[in-house]
């Protein structure tokens, strides 16, 4: 009974949302593959083998995303490494949430891996929903924040020596 009521509620809400949506250009569309076949060339000479169809990708990923992903991952690895090394050399972690993880390097690397993957997931979802600028800005912002933290860690490590 609950499933039926939930289904009816979902259908009624979604039909209202579709009825209110008059501008179809703003709805997100999944990427599509377009097959480009020259039909007149196929019909001109039936005895010859048809040329292979060309697959053309309709939506292309912004070329800036991949290098930004790599730099974010590298900055997070350096941040984890320098934090663990600094704490072992006598420095302290200023982030209260990570203070307990500094004694456990595996936990620290796991947290930093999750902190690297989370903005990447957000950027991928933004890119797929046709917010390419937002996707790039998300990763640039994440890179900038981690770069500031990594630079501070490098400064602290150099003062400890």
Protein Blocks (a to p, Z undefined) as FASTA:
>chain_A
ZZmmmmmmmmmmmmmmmmmmmblklpccdddddddddfklmmmpmmbccdddddddfbdc
dfklmmmmmmmmmmmmmmmmmmmmmmmnopacfblklmmmmmmmklmmmmmmmmmmmmmm
mmmmmmmnopaklmmmmmmmmmmmmmmmmmmmmmmmmmmZZ
